[in-house]
Amino acid sequence: MLRDDLRGIYYIAMKDLRAYYFKPPNISWGILFPFAFVVAFAIRNPGDLRSLIPGLLALTILFGTSSMEAIVIVFERRIGALERLFLAPIRLSALLAGKLLGGMAFGLTVTLIVLIIALIVFGAKDINWLLLVLSLLLSAATFSALGAFVSVAMREVFEAQTLANFIRFPMMFLGGVFVPVDSLPVGLQIIARLLPLTYSVEAIRKALFGVPSTYPVLDLMVLAVFTIVLFALAVHFLARQLD
Amino acid sequence: MCNIIEVKELTKIYRNAKTNTPLRAVDSISFAVREGEVFGFLGPNGAGKTTTIRMLTGLTRPTSGQARVMDFDLWRDITHIKKHIGVVPEVSNLYDELSAFDNLVFAMQLYGVPRTERRSRAEALLMRFRLSEKRDAPFAKLSRGMKRALTIAAALAHRPPLIFLDEPTTGLDVMSARHLRQMIATLRDEGVTVFLTTHYLEEAERLCDRIAIIVKGQIVALDTVEGLKATAQEAPIVEIVMSDINGQIETRRIEGINDVGEGIRMALAQADGRRVLAINTIRPTLEDVFVKLTGLSVEVMLAEKGDKGQSNVA
């Protein structure tokens, strides 16, 4: 059973990457969109551009993983192709894990490109590589699970896109990408603490610059909890579709 | 011959989301499918054919009842069942972006076909379904008939001993439909059990060893084609074709008789000096059986399916 599931996870992810993700518009969109936001912010508030890198990386993972992930299941359900996966001899959780892995792989790939460019421009001094890798991996898992949850919960592609944006855009402005969470009003700080992007930005910032002086393990644990909860909800919603 | 599918009082009740009223899509059906046969599942639109297939393949959870497929329990062992079945849904549903070849390879990857066999098996399937020339064409670019053929090929990619075909020839032109019927007949010759739903009665008559007719979620008849016809004929009918001195041809039916001999005697008595060209005993067709059991005309059923009353059976 486990062997079947692992095989299914791998091939579903590979199929999704080939069929949907690695297309030129997706790759350019996945990089350009976060860049555009950060550049716009930098022009409006010129200063230490280096400090924007954690937010840029986190945004790139968020949009890279969740943009296509949020619509791919709805789309496959509409054309009937999702039934092919339901008929495969694997568990539903494996089916969804395959979808998750595809989103993660794409998100990490585009983030890697952004990271390399950032390292070339700003240097790679004093980076905690282990923390950076763990932060990027867990962020990708969280945002991919978020995309999968949105995708299974909605019936139409436009509904999924609307819900995904409804979740992502507030996160983008409250999650510490442009403005540190600590500088927000108390009410918004509380909301920010409920958003996974906040922990993603904090963990990446800690890995790159050694600040803020929070516990990065806590950030990673919160991201892991978000991943598990969102994934479990997505499996639950998917299972209900068989009733 | 042992049973490959055994169904006992299988029921599916859907709830209307708006009114919350229950709808018994499949109502306590029981039947068995024998290994190696083509089992036809006939019924009008909305009778419960697709819901039955969906339950037997794990796509929909039954509300109650029992079923065993390949000797595995439907409730407990659905993942094992899925390994041994192929399913062709009513709508061709491969991946538009992948080529014909890649779609077949992906189907094999999901079912654990060894890497060394995938390429040769995919090429063989493409050749068998006359799709070799379209090997590298994206699924989206194929014609409707080719899409259907490739969807069936994908369902056979892991060589399942049991295949479910849900309305496989619906919407196809005569030639494509004919080719697919030949493929289904070949599958039976190879020992594959075929569970076939269709609304083309001639198709069922030609292909199926046994047929179940389902109406409003209940099986109203299950037998061989000959057996079904026999149950529909309550009394023999004799038809006499006569020609008068001017060559005018007249056909008369003699009904309400006790046996064929009596019918022939009455027919000859009615000839009245005219030349008798032929005396036929009329046997009911599967269509007669269907109309009698469902109360629907075949034209209505085809029109419901969007075929505008046209059959693609040549």
Interface residues (C-beta under 8 A of the other chain):
Chain A: M1 D4 R7 G8 Y11 I12 K15 R18 A19 Y20 I79 G80 A81 E83 R84 L85 F86 L87 A88 P89 I90 R91 L242 D243
Chain B: T57 G58 L59 T60 R61 T79 H80 K82 K83 I85 V87 P89 V91 S92 N93 L94 Y95 D96 E97 L98 D102 F106 A107 Q109 L110 Y111 G112 A154
